[in-house]
Amino acid sequence: MTDTTSDRPGVIDARPVRHPGRWVALAVILVLVGMMISSFLTNPRWNFAKALEIMQQTPVLEGLLKGTIVGTVGSMIIGVVGGIVIAVLRLSDNPILRGVSFVYTWFFRGIPRLVLLAMIGSGIGFLYGRIDFGVPFGQQLASLMGLSSDFTFFTLNVNQFSSSLLAGIIGLGLSEAAYMAEIARAGILSVDRGQAEAAAALGMNRGQSMRRVVLPQAMRVIVPPTGNETIAMVKDTSLLSAIPVITELYYQTSAIGNRTLLIMPAFVAVTAWYLIVGSVLLVGQYFLEKRFGRGFGTGAPNRRFARPAGAGGA
């Protein structure tokens, strides 16, 4: 046997590369953080005690529950369900369905949500006032048949509805559906076409293949941006004041700040609540990503395979 020990290089006396820029950046960051903490602790105008008191007031808590949390959940339900439907239509072989879904996403992605909510709160009631739900041309049919009824089943007072929380949830949900459609479409396209072909070979139709095979695999791509959209929706509920919806977190804290002239404590209170809700959603997003990322190289446990019994050494 040839001795290859002499062919190996000796011990390398390697010296770590110096990075003075990192230490300079660290020093600058520490100075800035220290200045910020000093500003929080030494400036009495922050008035954190009053901000904590504002956070616990009943109108603020009611606005947090009804306007922010309920508004976010309702809007995201409409947005996610509508987005998946629109995404499926965008991928349809029917050119009419593709065109309709494209126009929907183009329209709602092009309108700012503040403008959309303001238009719902002020313009819809002005345009229609009242909407009757019933048989078309019911009044004419009733007069021809000699009946007193005009075949109207339900009457909606648009002026009252357009200023309600439900109208704001619908407006935010319709806007969110346009964004979720693109997210869902990207997730569906990320799944190999062979998966759908294999499902078709097993006898599944297009709908079953989408529900049972494609969408579960697309969730690993859909979940992260959906979590970001949910956190963004928490902040966008502050736009409900354009309806106007008064049972909303930002509206209530602003009203308290303007009434008591404690502007900064009110801003601190609403900022703290948004950070708390956003942090909870971040934790939920982390576990969802970990769940749907199993088997795709993210979150899969590391396994060490034991050597079979009786196997000899090298």
Secondary structure, 3 states (H helix, E strand, C coil): CCCCHHHCCCCCCCCCCCCHHHHHHHHHHHHHHHHHHHHHHHCHHHCHHHHHHHHCCHHHHHHHHHHHHHHHHHHHHHHHHHHHHHHHHHCCCCHHHHHHHHHHHHHHHHCCHHHHHHHHHHHHHHHHCEEEEECCCHHHHHHHHCCCCCCEEEEEEHHHHCCCHHHHHHHHHHHHHHHHHHHHHHHHHHCCHHHHHHHHHCCCCHHHHHHHHHHHHHHHHHHHHHHHHHHHHHHHHHHHHHCCCCCCHHHHHHHHHHHHCCHHHHHHHHHHHHHHHHHHHHHHHHHHHHHHCCCCCCCCCCCCCCCCCCCCCC
